[in-house]
Amino acid sequence: MALPLTPNIAKAVEKLYPPHEVDEVVRLLTEECADNLPNCQSSDEYALEDLRFAVLELSAGNIEKLRQVVRMANEDWRDVLWEAGSTRRYQRTLLGSSWQLNVKTRAASHARYWNRLAIIAAFALSFVLIVSGAPPQHLLGTGVMVGVVYAAGRHLLLRPLGPPHEGAAMLLKMTLIVLLGSGALGYVAAMIIRPFL
């Protein structure tokens, strides 16, 4: 089954190739530069957008060159990304104001926001509770509350991108690492400062 193009890639194809070549370019991208690539079986069109932009950039609007680059991607798509470098500037130059941040990039940005918020909250709560001499139960309870808010926020943000509970184990691991790490840092900082208060 062919993996469709994102709106950004579809617009880029129309800008780069003459109308009589567009169907063949679309076929190459949707069938041969798709989830058939090595280690991309679970990727969707948004996850492959940067790679497809790299393929288009290296092809420079030449369909024969496009075929070569697609073959290179089928051998090892990392070579394509390495040769193209960052495609963000190319995307914006090619599409101008019609370029749109794709849904996965937007969700990743929101997830990073929640991540930063959880780190700050866990550090601050741990620090304040230890400095104020609160019992460890308060620290644990507050940490659990921050963890639940963080996990719920990330789950809600990432939910539209895949089936429910997809990556739940990874989300839990990342939550624990973030909260335990930042909470421990707050604890250590508080223990260093507390004797001077």
C-alpha positions as CSV (number, residue, x, y, z in Angstrom):
1,M,0.0,0.0,0.0
2,A,1.3,3.4,-0.9
3,L,2.2,5.9,1.9
4,P,0.6,9.3,0.9
5,L,2.5,12.6,0.7
6,T,2.1,15.3,3.3
7,P,0.7,18.6,2.0
8,N,4.2,20.1,2.2
9,I,5.7,17.4,0.0
10,A,2.8,17.5,-2.5
11,K,3.3,21.2,-2.9
12,A,7.1,20.8,-3.3
13,V,6.6,18.1,-6.0
14,E,4.4,20.5,-8.0
15,K,6.9,23.3,-7.7
16,L,10.0,21.2,-8.7
17,Y,8.7,19.0,-11.5
18,P,6.8,19.7,-14.7
19,P,3.2,18.5,-14.8
20,H,3.9,15.5,-17.0
21,E,6.4,14.1,-14.5
22,V,4.4,14.7,-11.3
23,D,2.5,11.4,-11.4
24,E,5.8,9.4,-11.7
25,V,7.4,11.5,-8.9
26,V,4.4,10.9,-6.6
27,R,4.6,7.1,-7.4
28,L,8.3,7.0,-6.6
29,L,7.8,8.8,-3.3
30,T,4.7,7.0,-2.1
31,E,5.8,3.5,-3.1
32,E,9.6,3.4,-3.1
33,C,10.5,6.1,-0.6
34,A,8.0,5.2,2.1
35,D,7.5,2.6,4.9
36,N,9.4,0.1,2.7
37,L,12.7,1.8,3.6
38,P,15.0,0.0,6.2
39,N,13.7,0.5,9.8
40,C,10.8,2.6,8.6
41,Q,8.0,0.0,8.7
42,S,6.0,1.9,11.4
43,S,6.6,5.4,10.0
44,D,3.8,7.5,8.6
45,E,4.0,10.3,6.0
46,Y,4.8,12.9,8.6
47,A,7.7,10.9,10.1
48,L,9.1,10.6,6.6
49,E,8.6,14.3,5.6
50,D,12.2,15.4,6.3
51,L,13.7,12.4,4.5
52,R,11.4,13.0,1.4
53,F,12.5,16.7,1.4
54,A,16.1,15.6,1.5
55,V,15.4,13.3,-1.5
56,L,13.7,16.1,-3.4
57,E,16.5,18.6,-2.6
58,L,19.2,16.2,-3.9
59,S,17.2,15.4,-7.0
60,A,17.1,19.1,-7.9
61,G,14.0,18.7,-10.0
62,N,15.6,16.0,-12.2
63,I,13.5,12.7,-12.3
64,E,16.5,10.6,-13.2
65,K,18.5,12.0,-10.3
66,L,15.4,11.4,-8.1
67,R,15.4,7.7,-9.1
68,Q,19.1,7.5,-8.1
69,V,18.5,9.2,-4.7
70,V,15.5,6.9,-4.0
71,R,17.7,3.9,-4.7
72,M,20.3,5.4,-2.3
73,A,17.6,5.8,0.3
74,N,16.6,2.2,-0.1
75,E,20.2,1.1,0.6
76,D,20.6,3.4,3.6
77,W,18.4,6.5,4.0
78,R,20.9,8.0,6.5
79,D,23.3,8.6,3.6
80,V,20.6,10.8,2.0
81,L,20.0,12.8,5.1
82,W,23.8,13.2,5.6
83,E,24.3,14.4,2.0
84,A,21.4,16.8,2.1
85,G,22.1,18.2,5.6
86,S,19.3,20.1,7.4
87,T,16.4,20.5,5.1
88,R,14.5,23.2,7.1
89,R,15.9,26.1,5.2
90,Y,15.3,24.3,1.9
91,Q,11.7,23.6,2.8
92,R,11.0,27.3,3.7
93,T,12.8,28.6,0.6
94,L,11.0,26.3,-1.7
95,L,7.5,26.7,-0.2
96,G,7.7,30.2,1.2
97,S,4.6,31.2,3.2
98,S,2.8,28.0,2.1
99,W,5.1,25.8,4.3
100,Q,3.4,24.4,7.3
101,L,4.8,22.9,10.5
102,N,3.7,19.2,10.3
103,V,1.6,17.6,13.0
104,K,4.4,15.5,14.5
105,T,6.8,18.4,14.7
106,R,4.1,20.5,16.5
107,A,3.4,17.6,18.9
108,A,7.1,17.2,19.6
109,S,7.3,20.9,20.4
110,H,4.4,20.6,22.9
111,A,5.9,17.5,24.4
112,R,9.2,19.4,25.0
113,Y,7.2,22.2,26.7
114,W,5.6,19.7,29.1
115,N,9.0,18.1,29.7
116,R,10.6,21.4,30.6
117,L,7.7,22.3,32.9
118,A,7.9,18.9,34.7
119,I,11.7,19.3,35.2
120,I,11.3,22.8,36.7
121,A,8.3,21.7,38.9
122,A,10.0,18.6,40.2
123,F,13.2,20.4,40.9
124,A,11.4,23.4,42.6
125,L,9.1,21.2,44.7
126,S,11.9,18.9,45.8
127,F,14.1,21.9,46.7
128,V,11.4,23.8,48.7
129,L,10.1,20.7,50.6
130,I,13.6,19.7,51.7
131,V,14.7,23.2,52.6
132,S,11.4,23.7,54.6
133,G,12.0,20.4,56.5
134,A,8.8,18.8,55.2
135,P,8.5,15.0,55.7
136,P,9.5,12.7,52.8
137,Q,5.8,11.7,52.3
138,H,5.0,15.2,51.1
139,L,7.9,15.1,48.7
140,L,6.7,11.7,47.3
141,G,3.1,12.9,47.1
142,T,4.1,16.0,45.2
143,G,6.4,14.1,42.9
144,V,3.6,11.7,42.0
145,M,1.2,14.6,41.3
146,V,3.7,16.3,39.0
147,G,4.3,12.9,37.3
148,V,0.6,12.3,36.7
149,V,0.2,15.8,35.2
150,Y,3.2,15.4,33.0
151,A,2.3,11.9,31.7
152,A,-1.4,13.0,31.2
153,G,-0.4,16.1,29.3
154,R,2.0,14.3,27.0
155,H,-0.4,11.4,26.4
156,L,-3.2,13.9,25.4
157,L,-0.8,15.8,23.1
158,L,0.6,12.7,21.4
159,R,-2.7,10.7,21.3
160,P,-3.9,11.8,17.9
161,L,-0.6,10.6,16.3
162,G,-1.2,6.9,16.8
163,P,-3.3,4.3,18.5
164,P,-4.1,4.9,22.2
165,H,-1.4,3.5,24.5
166,E,1.2,3.4,21.7
167,G,4.6,3.9,23.3
168,A,3.1,4.0,26.8
169,A,6.0,2.1,28.3
170,M,8.5,4.5,26.8
171,L,6.4,7.5,28.0
172,L,6.4,6.0,31.6
173,K,10.2,5.4,31.5
174,M,10.9,9.0,30.2
175,T,8.5,10.4,32.9
176,L,10.4,8.5,35.6
177,I,13.8,9.6,34.4
178,V,12.8,13.2,34.1
179,L,11.1,13.4,37.4
180,L,13.6,11.3,39.4
181,G,16.5,13.1,37.9
182,S,15.2,16.6,38.4
183,G,13.8,15.8,41.9
184,A,17.1,14.3,42.9
185,L,18.9,17.4,41.7
186,G,16.6,19.6,43.7
187,Y,17.2,17.4,46.8
188,V,21.0,17.6,46.4
189,A,20.8,21.4,45.9
190,A,18.6,21.7,49.0
191,M,20.9,19.6,51.1
192,I,23.9,21.7,50.2
193,I,22.1,25.0,50.9
194,R,20.2,23.9,54.0
195,P,23.1,24.2,56.5
196,F,23.6,27.8,55.5
197,L,20.0,28.8,56.2
